[in-house]
Amino acid sequence: MSTVQNNIFTNYNMIHIRAFDRKKDDIEELTKVINKSYKKLLDVGFNYLAAYQDSSVTLKRIDKALCFIAIWDNKIIGTISYYSPENNKGCNWYNKSNVAGIGQFGVHPSYQSMGVGRKLLELAEETATKEGVEELALDTAEGASHLIKYYGDKGYRFIEYVNWEITNYRSIVLSKKLK
């Protein structure tokens, strides 16, 4: 993993964003935030793994990622996992050597619409840019129109459809060209 992990710290309205530290941060707390941030999607029928995964799955998913967390009042309120190109695999677009990815991106519902997600996404984009990555990609449910709009407004464009074995929906891969 890059040295970026040791140097990132952002302060935004009393919200601190930094890399997850396995020695001092609670994987159970992180998992609960991920589960809660995806619950609305599960409630409308989208079987996102993040909505119900346990802490062992969270740990496995961040094992090859740089996991950023947003902290407010000593509790984790948001997260995003950045996967460098060598760890971003699974579909035609993700398998490209110049494409990094993000996943497990969520903010606890009580802290949404405060700019936390925007700052987490910007940090992932900055990390990819510093690593010389040309594209940053993600996938989401084809029917999650509000998420597709959110990413589209931030410069992400449609790349391809993917059917993952663990979901009950067709995913769309979105990607953004980085400067």
Stockholm file with secondary structure:
# STOCKHOLM 1.0

chainA/1-179         MSTVQNNIFTNYNMIHIRAFDRKKDDIEELTKVINKSYKKLLDVGFNYLAAYQDSSVTLKRIDKALCFIAIWDNKIIGTISYYSPENNKGCNWYNKSNVAGIGQFGVHPSYQSMGVGRKLLELAEETATKEGVEELALDTAEGASHLIKYYGDKGYRFIEYVNWEITNYRSIVLSKKLK
#=GR chainA/1-179 SS CCTHHHHCEEEETTEEEEECCTTTSCHHHHHHHHHHHHHHHHHTTCCCGGGTCCHHHHHHHHTTSEEEEEEETTEEEEEEEEECGGGCCSSTTTTSTTEEEEEEEEECGGGTTSSHHHHHHHHHHHHHHHTTCSEEEEEEETTCHHHHHHHHHTTCEEEEEECCTTCSSCEEEEEEECC
#=GC SS_cons         CCTHHHHCEEEETTEEEEECCTTTSCHHHHHHHHHHHHHHHHHTTCCCGGGTCCHHHHHHHHTTSEEEEEEETTEEEEEEEEECGGGCCSSTTTTSTTEEEEEEEEECGGGTTSSHHHHHHHHHHHHHHHTTCSEEEEEEETTCHHHHHHHHHTTCEEEEEECCTTCSSCEEEEEEECC
//
